[in-house]
Amino acid sequence: MTFDHETLVAFSKSYGLFYMMGFFAIVVIYAYWPSNKDKFDKAASRILEDEQE
């Protein structure tokens, strides 16, 4: 099997697609994990506190 430019481009596009899908799934799972709710609520309230000062 020869590795020409078209083969490498097709492989990188496929690998990149699966990499991004996996990364997206990890980010969504992290964002909706129940134990992270307190961290996100505190971060959201800190922004509003900073603007009021």
PQR file with spaces between the fields and no chain letter, atoms N, CA, C, O and H, PARSE charges and radii, in Angstrom:
ATOM       1  N    MET     1       0.846   -1.182    0.000 -0.4000 1.5000
ATOM       2  CA   MET     1       0.000    0.000    0.000 -0.0000 2.0000
ATOM       3  C    MET     1       0.890    1.245    0.000  0.5500 1.7000
ATOM       4  O    MET     1       1.772    1.396    0.846 -0.5500 1.4000
ATOM       5  N    THR     2       0.646    2.108   -0.944 -0.4000 1.5000
ATOM       6  CA   THR     2       1.435    3.331   -1.024 -0.0000 2.0000
ATOM       7  C    THR     2       0.716    4.466   -0.309  0.5500 1.7000
ATOM       8  O    THR     2      -0.513    4.535   -0.291 -0.5500 1.4000
ATOM       9  H    THR     2      -0.070    1.985   -1.631  0.4000 1.0000
ATOM      10  N    PHE     3       1.494    5.334    0.266 -0.4000 1.5000
ATOM      11  CA   PHE     3       0.941    6.480    0.964 -0.0000 2.0000
ATOM      12  C    PHE     3       1.133    7.717    0.101  0.5500 1.7000
ATOM      13  O    PHE     3       2.127    8.432    0.229 -0.5500 1.4000
ATOM      14  H    PHE     3       2.492    5.277    0.251  0.4000 1.0000
ATOM      15  N    ASP     4       0.193    7.954   -0.758 -0.4000 1.5000
ATOM      16  CA   ASP     4       0.259    9.173   -1.550 -0.0000 2.0000
ATOM      17  C    ASP     4      -0.529   10.269   -0.836  0.5500 1.7000
ATOM      18  O    ASP     4      -1.088   10.050    0.238 -0.5500 1.4000
ATOM      19  H    ASP     4      -0.614    7.373   -0.863  0.4000 1.0000
ATOM      20  N    HIS     5      -0.563   11.424   -1.436 -0.4000 1.5000
ATOM      21  CA   HIS     5      -1.187   12.582   -0.805 -0.0000 2.0000
ATOM      22  C    HIS     5      -2.684   12.359   -0.573  0.5500 1.7000
ATOM      23  O    HIS     5      -3.194   12.700    0.494 -0.5500 1.4000
ATOM      24  H    HIS     5      -0.109   11.603   -2.309  0.4000 1.0000
ATOM      25  N    GLU     6      -3.383   11.802   -1.538 -0.4000 1.5000
ATOM      26  CA   GLU     6      -4.829   11.603   -1.411 -0.0000 2.0000
ATOM      27  C    GLU     6      -5.165   10.620   -0.291  0.5500 1.7000
ATOM      28  O    GLU     6      -6.147   10.814    0.425 -0.5500 1.4000
ATOM      29  H    GLU     6      -2.969   11.526   -2.405  0.4000 1.0000
ATOM      30  N    THR     7      -4.364    9.574   -0.134 -0.4000 1.5000
ATOM      31  CA   THR     7      -4.593    8.608    0.941 -0.0000 2.0000
ATOM      32  C    THR     7      -4.398    9.262    2.298  0.5500 1.7000
ATOM      33  O    THR     7      -5.201    9.054    3.209 -0.5500 1.4000
ATOM      34  H    THR     7      -3.566    9.417   -0.716  0.4000 1.0000
ATOM      35  N    LEU     8      -3.356   10.039    2.441 -0.4000 1.5000
ATOM      36  CA   LEU     8      -3.103   10.711    3.711 -0.0000 2.0000
ATOM      37  C    LEU     8      -4.169   11.752    4.034  0.5500 1.7000
ATOM      38  O    LEU     8      -4.556   11.904    5.193 -0.5500 1.4000
ATOM      39  H    LEU     8      -2.704   10.208    1.702  0.4000 1.0000
ATOM      40  N    VAL     9      -4.641   12.464    3.029 -0.4000 1.5000
ATOM      41  CA   VAL     9      -5.696   13.453    3.255 -0.0000 2.0000
ATOM      42  C    VAL     9      -6.989   12.759    3.692  0.5500 1.7000
ATOM      43  O    VAL     9      -7.654   13.231    4.614 -0.5500 1.4000
ATOM      44  H    VAL     9      -4.327   12.341    2.087  0.4000 1.0000
ATOM      45  N    ALA    10      -7.351   11.665    3.057 -0.4000 1.5000
ATOM      46  CA   ALA    10      -8.564   10.931    3.421 -0.0000 2.0000
ATOM      47  C    ALA    10      -8.451   10.384    4.840  0.5500 1.7000
ATOM      48  O    ALA    10      -9.410   10.441    5.609 -0.5500 1.4000
ATOM      49  H    ALA    10      -6.811   11.281    2.308  0.4000 1.0000
ATOM      50  N    PHE    11      -7.284    9.858    5.185 -0.4000 1.5000
ATOM      51  CA   PHE    11      -7.076    9.340    6.539 -0.0000 2.0000
ATOM      52  C    PHE    11      -7.169   10.457    7.571  0.5500 1.7000
ATOM      53  O    PHE    11      -7.797   10.282    8.615 -0.5500 1.4000
ATOM      54  H    PHE    11      -6.504    9.812    4.561  0.4000 1.0000
ATOM      55  N    SER    12      -6.556   11.597    7.293 -0.4000 1.5000
ATOM      56  CA   SER    12      -6.578   12.689    8.261 -0.0000 2.0000
ATOM      57  C    SER    12      -7.971   13.280    8.420  0.5500 1.7000
ATOM      58  O    SER    12      -8.345   13.693    9.518 -0.5500 1.4000
ATOM      59  H    SER    12      -6.046   11.739    6.444  0.4000 1.0000
ATOM      60  N    LYS    13      -8.741   13.326    7.342 -0.4000 1.5000
ATOM      61  CA   LYS    13     -10.113   13.827    7.452 -0.0000 2.0000
ATOM      62  C    LYS    13     -10.956   12.882    8.300  0.5500 1.7000
ATOM      63  O    LYS    13     -11.736   13.332    9.139 -0.5500 1.4000
ATOM      64  H    LYS    13      -8.437   12.991    6.450  0.4000 1.0000
ATOM      65  N    SER    14     -10.809   11.596    8.091 -0.4000 1.5000
ATOM      66  CA   SER    14     -11.569   10.622    8.872 -0.0000 2.0000
ATOM      67  C    SER    14     -11.149   10.657   10.333  0.5500 1.7000
ATOM      68  O    SER    14     -11.995   10.685   11.228 -0.5500 1.4000
ATOM      69  H    SER    14     -10.176   11.230    7.409  0.4000 1.0000
ATOM      70  N    TYR    15      -9.836   10.656   10.576 -0.4000 1.5000
ATOM      71  CA   TYR    15      -9.343   10.684   11.943 -0.0000 2.0000
ATOM      72  C    TYR    15      -9.773   11.979   12.634  0.5500 1.7000
ATOM      73  O    TYR    15     -10.183   11.953   13.795 -0.5500 1.4000
ATOM      74  H    TYR    15      -9.150   10.634    9.849  0.4000 1.0000
ATOM      75  N    GLY    16      -9.686   13.079   11.949 -0.4000 1.5000
ATOM      76  CA   GLY    16     -10.090   14.354   12.532 -0.0000 2.0000
ATOM      77  C    GLY    16     -11.566   14.389   12.877  0.5500 1.7000
ATOM      78  O    GLY    16     -11.955   14.953   13.900 -0.5500 1.4000
ATOM      79  H    GLY    16      -9.353   13.100   11.006  0.4000 1.0000
ATOM      80  N    LEU    17     -12.391   13.791   12.032 -0.4000 1.5000
ATOM      81  CA   LEU    17     -13.823   13.739   12.308 -0.0000 2.0000
ATOM      82  C    LEU    17     -14.103   12.958   13.577  0.5500 1.7000
ATOM      83  O    LEU    17     -14.855   13.419   14.435 -0.5500 1.4000
ATOM      84  H    LEU    17     -12.075   13.333   11.201  0.4000 1.0000
ATOM      85  N    PHE    18     -13.509   11.782   13.706 -0.4000 1.5000
ATOM      86  CA   PHE    18     -13.740   10.966   14.905 -0.0000 2.0000
ATOM      87  C    PHE    18     -13.137   11.605   16.143  0.5500 1.7000
ATOM      88  O    PHE    18     -13.700   11.497   17.232 -0.5500 1.4000
ATOM      89  H    PHE    18     -12.898   11.408   13.008  0.4000 1.0000
ATOM      90  N    TYR    19     -12.008   12.265   15.991 -0.4000 1.5000
ATOM      91  CA   TYR    19     -11.391   12.971   17.110 -0.0000 2.0000
ATOM      92  C    TYR    19     -12.308   14.091   17.606  0.5500 1.7000
ATOM      93  O    TYR    19     -12.527   14.222   18.810 -0.5500 1.4000
ATOM      94  H    TYR    19     -11.551   12.353   15.106  0.4000 1.0000
ATOM      95  N    MET    20     -12.835   14.886   16.700 -0.4000 1.5000
ATOM      96  CA   MET    20     -13.708   15.989   17.099 -0.0000 2.0000
ATOM      97  C    MET    20     -15.026   15.484   17.689  0.5500 1.7000
ATOM      98  O    MET    20     -15.546   16.082   18.631 -0.5500 1.4000
ATOM      99  H    MET    20     -12.657   14.780   15.722  0.4000 1.0000
ATOM     100  N    MET    21     -15.566   14.402   17.151 -0.4000 1.5000
ATOM     101  CA   MET    21     -16.798   13.836   17.711 -0.0000 2.0000
ATOM     102  C    MET    21     -16.554   13.341   19.133  0.5500 1.7000
ATOM     103  O    MET    21     -17.387   13.549   20.016 -0.5500 1.4000
ATOM     104  H    MET    21     -15.143   13.917   16.385  0.4000 1.0000
ATOM     105  N    GLY    22     -15.423   12.692   19.355 -0.4000 1.5000
ATOM     106  CA   GLY    22     -15.096   12.217   20.699 -0.0000 2.0000
ATOM     107  C    GLY    22     -14.865   13.363   21.667  0.5500 1.7000
ATOM     108  O    GLY    22     -15.326   13.323   22.808 -0.5500 1.4000
ATOM     109  H    GLY    22     -14.747   12.523   18.638  0.4000 1.0000
ATOM     110  N    PHE    23     -14.155   14.378   21.215 -0.4000 1.5000
ATOM     111  CA   PHE    23     -13.897   15.547   22.060 -0.0000 2.0000
ATOM     112  C    PHE    23     -15.199   16.256   22.409  0.5500 1.7000
ATOM     113  O    PHE    23     -15.378   16.684   23.549 -0.5500 1.4000
ATOM     114  H    PHE    23     -13.780   14.411   20.288  0.4000 1.0000
ATOM     115  N    PHE    24     -16.110   16.387   21.449 -0.4000 1.5000
ATOM     116  CA   PHE    24     -17.400   17.019   21.695 -0.0000 2.0000
ATOM     117  C    PHE    24     -18.196   16.225   22.723  0.5500 1.7000
ATOM     118  O    PHE    24     -18.807   16.807   23.618 -0.5500 1.4000
ATOM     119  H    PHE    24     -15.964   16.040   20.523  0.4000 1.0000
ATOM     120  N    ALA    25     -18.193   14.899   22.601 -0.4000 1.5000
ATOM     121  CA   ALA    25     -18.923   14.057   23.552 -0.0000 2.0000
ATOM     122  C    ALA    25     -18.359   14.212   24.958  0.5500 1.7000
ATOM     123  O    ALA    25     -19.121   14.270   25.924 -0.5500 1.4000
ATOM     124  H    ALA    25     -17.696   14.426   21.874  0.4000 1.0000
ATOM     125  N    ILE    26     -17.038   14.278   25.088 -0.4000 1.5000
ATOM     126  CA   ILE    26     -16.424   14.451   26.408 -0.0000 2.0000
ATOM     127  C    ILE    26     -16.794   15.799   27.011  0.5500 1.7000
ATOM     128  O    ILE    26     -17.092   15.879   28.202 -0.5500 1.4000
ATOM     129  H    ILE    26     -16.419   14.231   24.304  0.4000 1.0000
ATOM     130  N    VAL    27     -16.780   16.851   26.213 -0.4000 1.5000
ATOM     131  CA   VAL    27     -17.130   18.184   26.712 -0.0000 2.0000
ATOM     132  C    VAL    27     -18.588   18.236   27.155  0.5500 1.7000
ATOM     133  O    VAL    27     -18.897   18.822   28.193 -0.5500 1.4000
ATOM     134  H    VAL    27     -16.538   16.785   25.245  0.4000 1.0000
ATOM     135  N    VAL    28     -19.482   17.636   26.387 -0.4000 1.5000
ATOM     136  CA   VAL    28     -20.906   17.639   26.753 -0.0000 2.0000
ATOM     137  C    VAL    28     -21.127   16.837   28.033  0.5500 1.7000
ATOM     138  O    VAL    28     -21.888   17.258   28.904 -0.5500 1.4000
ATOM     139  H    VAL    28     -19.231   17.160   25.544  0.4000 1.0000
ATOM     140  N    ILE    29     -20.476   15.700   28.150 -0.4000 1.5000
ATOM     141  CA   ILE    29     -20.615   14.892   29.372 -0.0000 2.0000
ATOM     142  C    ILE    29     -20.088   15.664   30.571  0.5500 1.7000
ATOM     143  O    ILE    29     -20.709   15.648   31.633 -0.5500 1.4000
ATOM     144  H    ILE    29     -19.858   15.358   27.442  0.4000 1.0000
ATOM     145  N    TYR    30     -18.960   16.335   30.421 -0.4000 1.5000
ATOM     146  CA   TYR    30     -18.403   17.136   31.512 -0.0000 2.0000
ATOM     147  C    TYR    30     -19.346   18.281   31.901  0.5500 1.7000
ATOM     148  O    TYR    30     -19.532   18.561   33.085 -0.5500 1.4000
ATOM     149  H    TYR    30     -18.455   16.348   29.558  0.4000 1.0000
ATOM     150  N    ALA    31     -19.928   18.928   30.919 -0.4000 1.5000
ATOM     151  CA   ALA    31     -20.795   20.072   31.203 -0.0000 2.0000
ATOM     152  C    ALA    31     -22.079   19.651   31.913  0.5500 1.7000
ATOM     153  O    ALA    31     -22.590   20.393   32.751 -0.5500 1.4000
ATOM     154  H    ALA    31     -19.777   18.701   29.957  0.4000 1.0000
ATOM     155  N    TYR    32     -22.597   18.491   31.593 -0.4000 1.5000
ATOM     156  CA   TYR    32     -23.853   18.049   32.196 -0.0000 2.0000
ATOM     157  C    TYR    32     -23.664   17.087   33.366  0.5500 1.7000
ATOM     158  O    TYR    32     -24.648   16.551   33.874 -0.5500 1.4000
ATOM     159  H    TYR    32     -22.182   17.888   30.912  0.4000 1.0000
ATOM     160  N    TRP    33     -22.430   16.853   33.807 -0.4000 1.5000
ATOM     161  CA   TRP    33     -22.190   15.979   34.945 -0.0000 2.0000
ATOM     162  C    TRP    33     -22.759   16.654   36.200  0.5500 1.7000
ATOM     163  O    TRP    33     -22.472   17.827   36.442 -0.5500 1.4000
ATOM     164  H    TRP    33     -21.630   17.288   33.394  0.4000 1.0000
ATOM     165  N    PRO    34     -23.552   15.944   36.996 -0.5600 1.5000
ATOM     166  CA   PRO    34     -24.231   16.585   38.137  0.2800 2.0000
ATOM     167  C    PRO    34     -23.298   17.229   39.161  0.5500 1.7000
ATOM     168  O    PRO    34     -23.659   18.251   39.744 -0.5500 1.4000
ATOM     169  N    SER    35     -22.131   16.677   39.395 -0.4000 1.5000
ATOM     170  CA   SER    35     -21.252   17.248   40.417 -0.0000 2.0000
ATOM     171  C    SER    35     -20.611   18.564   39.977  0.5500 1.7000
ATOM     172  O    SER    35     -20.037   19.264   40.811 -0.5500 1.4000
ATOM     173  H    SER    35     -21.838   15.846   38.921  0.4000 1.0000
ATOM     174  N    ASN    36     -20.690   18.919   38.707 -0.4000 1.5000
ATOM     175  CA   ASN    36     -20.107   20.169   38.216 -0.0000 2.0000
ATOM     176  C    ASN    36     -21.091   21.341   38.294  0.5500 1.7000
ATOM     177  O    ASN    36     -20.710   22.477   38.008 -0.5500 1.4000
ATOM     178  H    ASN    36     -21.156   18.351   38.030  0.4000 1.0000
ATOM     179  N    LYS    37     -22.334   21.091   38.670 -0.4000 1.5000
ATOM     180  CA   LYS    37     -23.350   22.139   38.699 -0.0000 2.0000
ATOM     181  C    LYS    37     -22.949   23.279   39.636  0.5500 1.7000
ATOM     182  O    LYS    37     -23.103   24.450   39.287 -0.5500 1.4000
ATOM     183  H    LYS    37     -22.643   20.169   38.902  0.4000 1.0000
ATOM     184  N    ASP    38     -22.442   22.948   40.809 -0.4000 1.5000
ATOM     185  CA   ASP    38     -22.057   23.992   41.764 -0.0000 2.0000
ATOM     186  C    ASP    38     -20.944   24.884   41.212  0.5500 1.7000
ATOM     187  O    ASP    38     -20.975   26.101   41.396 -0.5500 1.4000
ATOM     188  H    ASP    38     -22.317   21.997   41.092  0.4000 1.0000
ATOM     189  N    LYS    39     -19.968   24.286   40.541 -0.4000 1.5000
ATOM     190  CA   LYS    39     -18.873   25.079   39.967 -0.0000 2.0000
ATOM     191  C    LYS    39     -19.389   26.053   38.918  0.5500 1.7000
ATOM     192  O    LYS    39     -18.976   27.212   38.882 -0.5500 1.4000
ATOM     193  H    LYS    39     -19.942   23.298   40.392  0.4000 1.0000
ATOM     194  N    PHE    40     -20.289   25.581   38.069 -0.4000 1.5000
ATOM     195  CA   PHE    40     -20.815   26.440   37.010 -0.0000 2.0000
ATOM     196  C    PHE    40     -21.727   27.528   37.582  0.5500 1.7000
ATOM     197  O    PHE    40     -21.717   28.657   37.092 -0.5500 1.4000
ATOM     198  H    PHE    40     -20.624   24.640   38.098  0.4000 1.0000
ATOM     199  N    ASP    41     -22.506   27.209   38.601 -0.4000 1.5000
ATOM     200  CA   ASP    41     -23.353   28.229   39.233 -0.0000 2.0000
ATOM     201  C    ASP    41     -22.516   29.311   39.912  0.5500 1.7000
ATOM     202  O    ASP    41     -22.840   30.496   39.830 -0.5500 1.4000
ATOM     203  H    ASP    41     -22.515   26.292   39.000  0.4000 1.0000
ATOM     204  N    LYS    42     -21.437   28.900   40.581 -0.4000 1.5000
ATOM     205  CA   LYS    42     -20.558   29.890   41.220 -0.0000 2.0000
ATOM     206  C    LYS    42     -19.880   30.771   40.182  0.5500 1.7000
ATOM     207  O    LYS    42     -19.764   31.981   40.375 -0.5500 1.4000
ATOM     208  H    LYS    42     -21.174   27.937   40.648  0.4000 1.0000
ATOM     209  N    ALA    43     -19.438   30.183   39.097 -0.4000 1.5000
ATOM     210  CA   ALA    43     -18.789   30.968   38.043 -0.0000 2.0000
ATOM     211  C    ALA    43     -19.769   31.966   37.425  0.5500 1.7000
ATOM     212  O    ALA    43     -19.391   33.098   37.121 -0.5500 1.4000
ATOM     213  H    ALA    43     -19.532   29.200   38.940  0.4000 1.0000
ATOM     214  N    ALA    44     -21.010   31.557   37.240 -0.4000 1.5000
ATOM     215  CA   ALA    44     -22.006   32.460   36.664 -0.0000 2.0000
ATOM     216  C    ALA    44     -22.328   33.604   37.618  0.5500 1.7000
ATOM     217  O    ALA    44     -22.517   34.737   37.175 -0.5500 1.4000
ATOM     218  H    ALA    44     -21.317   30.638   37.487  0.4000 1.0000
ATOM     219  N    SER    45     -22.395   33.331   38.908 -0.4000 1.5000
ATOM     220  CA   SER    45     -22.725   34.397   39.857 -0.0000 2.0000
ATOM     221  C    SER    45     -21.543   35.342   40.064  0.5500 1.7000
ATOM     222  O    SER    45     -21.747   36.522   40.349 -0.5500 1.4000
ATOM     223  H    SER    45     -22.242   32.411   39.268  0.4000 1.0000
ATOM     224  N    ARG    46     -20.317   34.848   39.928 -0.4000 1.5000
ATOM     225  CA   ARG    46     -19.153   35.723   40.066 -0.0000 2.0000
ATOM     226  C    ARG    46     -19.125   36.798   38.989  0.5500 1.7000
ATOM     227  O    ARG    46     -18.723   37.931   39.252 -0.5500 1.4000
ATOM     228  H    ARG    46     -20.151   33.889   39.697  0.4000 1.0000
ATOM     229  N    ILE    47     -19.542   36.454   37.798 -0.4000 1.5000
ATOM     230  CA   ILE    47     -19.553   37.441   36.715 -0.0000 2.0000
ATOM     231  C    ILE    47     -20.527   38.566   37.054  0.5500 1.7000
ATOM     232  O    ILE    47     -20.225   39.740   36.840 -0.5500 1.4000
ATOM     233  H    ILE    47     -19.868   35.533   37.584  0.4000 1.0000
ATOM     234  N    LEU    48     -21.684   38.207   37.577 -0.4000 1.5000
ATOM     235  CA   LEU    48     -22.676   39.233   37.918 -0.0000 2.0000
ATOM     236  C    LEU    48     -22.209   40.061   39.102  0.5500 1.7000
ATOM     237  O    LEU    48     -22.469   41.264   39.145 -0.5500 1.4000
ATOM     238  H    LEU    48     -21.930   37.253   37.750  0.4000 1.0000
ATOM     239  N    GLU    49     -21.527   39.454   40.063 -0.4000 1.5000
ATOM     240  CA   GLU    49     -21.011   40.208   41.213 -0.0000 2.0000
ATOM     241  C    GLU    49     -19.956   41.208   40.766  0.5500 1.7000
ATOM     242  O    GLU    49     -19.925   42.328   41.276 -0.5500 1.4000
ATOM     243  H    GLU    49     -21.315   38.477   40.028  0.4000 1.0000
ATOM     244  N    ASP    50     -19.090   40.837   39.827 -0.4000 1.5000
ATOM     245  CA   ASP    50     -18.059   41.731   39.342 -0.0000 2.0000
ATOM     246  C    ASP    50     -18.651   42.955   38.644  0.5500 1.7000
ATOM     247  O    ASP    50     -18.123   44.060   38.769 -0.5500 1.4000
ATOM     248  H    ASP    50     -19.115   39.927   39.413  0.4000 1.0000
ATOM     249  N    GLU    51     -19.738   42.757   37.917 -0.4000 1.5000
ATOM     250  CA   GLU    51     -20.345   43.876   37.203 -0.0000 2.0000
ATOM     251  C    GLU    51     -21.045   44.843   38.151  0.5500 1.7000
ATOM     252  O    GLU    51     -21.142   46.031   37.841 -0.5500 1.4000
ATOM     253  H    GLU    51     -20.167   41.859   37.815  0.4000 1.0000
ATOM     254  N    GLN    52     -21.533   44.377   39.289 -0.4000 1.5000
ATOM     255  CA   GLN    52     -22.245   45.228   40.225 -0.0000 2.0000
ATOM     256  C    GLN    52     -21.300   46.092   41.053  0.5500 1.7000
ATOM     257  O    GLN    52     -21.719   47.117   41.593 -0.5500 1.4000
ATOM     258  H    GLN    52     -21.454   43.413   39.541  0.4000 1.0000
ATOM     259  N    GLU    53     -20.059   45.706   41.160 -0.4000 1.5000
ATOM     260  CA   GLU    53     -19.102   46.475   41.969 -0.0000 2.0000
ATOM     261  C    GLU    53     -18.594   47.687   41.292  0.5500 1.7000
ATOM     262  O    GLU    53     -17.785   48.420   41.862 -0.5500 1.4000
ATOM     263  H    GLU    53     -19.719   44.874   40.722  0.4000 1.0000
